[in-house]
Amino acid sequence: MKKASKYRLFFYFCTMENAILILDFGSQYTQLIARRVRELNVYCEIHPYNKVPKDLSQFKGVILSGSPFSVRDKDAPVPMLEKIRGVKPLLGVCYGAQSLAQTEGGNVQPSETREYGRANLGYINQESELVAGMNNGSQVWMSHGDTITKIPDSFEIISSTSDVDVAGFKIKGETTYGIQFHPEVYHSKEGMMLLKNYVVNICGCDQSWTPDSFVDTTVADLKKKLGNDKVVLGLSGGVDSSVAAVLLNKAIGKNLYCIFVDNGLLRKNEFEEVLESYNNMGLNVKGVNAKDLFYKALEDISEPEAKRKAIGKTFIDVFDIESNLITDVKWLAQGTIYPDIIESISVKGPSATIKSHHNVGGLPDYMKLNIVEPLNTLFKDEVRRVGKAMGLKSSLLGRHPFPGPGLGIRILGDITAEKVELLQNVDYIFIKGLKDSGLYDDVWQAGAMLLPVQSVGVMGDERTYEKVVALRAVESTDGMTADWVHLPYEFLAKVSNDIINKVKGVNRVVYDISSKPPATIEWE
């Protein structure tokens, strides 16, 4: 059985030597670097700092990310740059810059003035290709407790702020640069100019990575990879699996068998509505009612990771049964996207695993299927652009993301059919309210959480002791970072009133106003 590699995620449509490699030291901003590079229509990959690809021929440049570590730590992660320095253009960001400076004999010390947040460049060397065109006073985003206090003689300063002399440097005789601010963050007003200078002007990347090119070359690659093999795909009704299905359908047509499983953890009426939505898409879809199997697998399980794994295992069991009903199926297709992969990878040094994903990491040995993941290098917004390029309906592309484990991770504690029905009714009122009020498209993801607590309330002349639900609505582009949406008070008041009056068993509604990071979008 072949498993999808966790680290080698490369678009076959990407022309040789036209990509950027990002080495991750665990920064919360690493994924933003990738997104900004891709916004320049240049493909890039994120690899752990200690998993440098053996073959670097397809990369025109390398970026070293920031890190929660200090280069002064005893076990500070150190990149192996022997095959990169002097061979490929290199850009160190924050920790990456400090690592370069310290390795070459510079001095990195705790900052006398700790810079977190906005700062302004007071000096810019316009002769430097990296910062050319940027304006004096340009606002940048700082996030570091250490600073480079002394640079080696082989370095030259190319930018400074009032508090940090070495905001940016170049190593003489090399296309190697370091900056102590974060150009990928929105608050760095000319950050995209700097990244374009590096990616396009210094590295010489072609800006040819587009949704249309992805569709053409991915379909061609799928045809070559799959041939006349049969593929089974689990549809969820969401954007990811739907776009994956259309891509595969373009490549192999009738050899694609789609299965939509009712795991008992979907939104209210979603099973019927999703099947209806696929009617006119030319997809071969079978609906499977597996509620009882999932409920049984989740009996008496409260721990979040245990619930995810139980749900994931049951999905696999269902697909094993269903795929065996189709003769000669050789592949299982999944709608895995890049954040799923990133959040499921943990290496010594960079950020720890946040959560496991039921569709990441391969299949058990008894399920003799290969895995095909046509979207596993795309962020969510990129998946939508690919779907739009293929003509998918805006109503489908505009659907909010919904977690693979469904309401199973929005019910804190153990799962029962009664709790699911209660939360489905709460969620229905909330989502319908967003749509009726014209707020749905202003929100990236929304949902309700059933909390494992009860609260005292008063209804009529009676005191009640009933359940509490939390509403959550966030704005984001890819799910890697998110901020809570400032929904109108009048809307929240109406939704809260509707939920308490119409959903028996709920007497209190709260609204989640935490951002990611430090919180996550889901509560489990």
C-alpha angles and dihedrals in degrees: 000000000000120000128205109255115245093211110029101073108152132155111235090209091062109105116239115273094011104105138088123230117214117197111207123218093176102274118159086226099055093098090050090058089055092048093050092049090050090049084064087060091250121126119233139175133212117220129173110260090246094050101066108169115251091223111056096167094109094054122086095185144005131225123198111210131218122263143206086234128086119232085228092064116110092236097035111156113254122198121226102232102165092113093041112042110089091003102068130024107263131202122188116200118203103307089023090056093046091050091053092049096048093045090055094050101272125135125250117187138167108281117256085208109034109218115211118155132002123010134161130232109238096179128037124174101220090192090067113094092216098060099024112138096019116128128239107255091031111163116240134176118244126194112166140111094195128058138193104253098174132023128203119255089254090064128080125198114240101174140017141180127210090264103030119054094188102050089141137007144178127211108233115246092016137081087234119128139174133196129184095207130071113250091180094066118093092235090064092086097197096031093115089054090055093047091048089050089054102038100038107023102033101029094033097224118170113236092227103119105113137151091252093052090047092053094048097046096038092052089048091049092048090052090052094043099044102031109173094338120130118243129198118205130190110224120203101178090248130118097259100053092039094054090045089052094052092048091051092044089055089052104041107009114190092016089075114092114191122201124192112196124203098213093177089248100087127112119274112292089354097128094059095038094050094049089051092051092057094052095093098037097082093242125142101232131175122191117217124193105213101152095125093051092054095044090051092049090052098048112136093353115133106155110101098226091045090053092050091050093047090051092046093049092049091050088054092047091051092048091047090055094044096044090053088059088062114068120238099001108168105171139053112204120206135189093226112157131197099266088055089057095043095049092048096053120089123177130171105276108014125078118310123247109284096196141334122252122220091223099047129088108034135274135292116268094250091063103076099201132118118226125239118187110178094178102043094115097048131095117223096261090049090053089055092051091050090049091050090051088056093049101252115166117269090230089062096041091049095055114122116249113264122198118251092237088051119197088350089088094038092061105073109215128009123354126238132167089244093055091047092052091048093050092044089058092048092047091048092055092047097048094041088050091054091051095045091049094048091244100111096090091048089062125072096199134357137175147138129257125208108218124213092236137085128213138201116254142165124234115176108317094334133089116228134201106200145141131297123222128194123211119211130189123171138179119220143132102223109003094250090104127014141174128207117257119243096229114189114269090230091057093048091048092053094046092048091050092048093049095049093045097043106033112068112219098034122098103158134049124189131184122226112228100176125117133218111273114058093024124038125236093247121050092227 
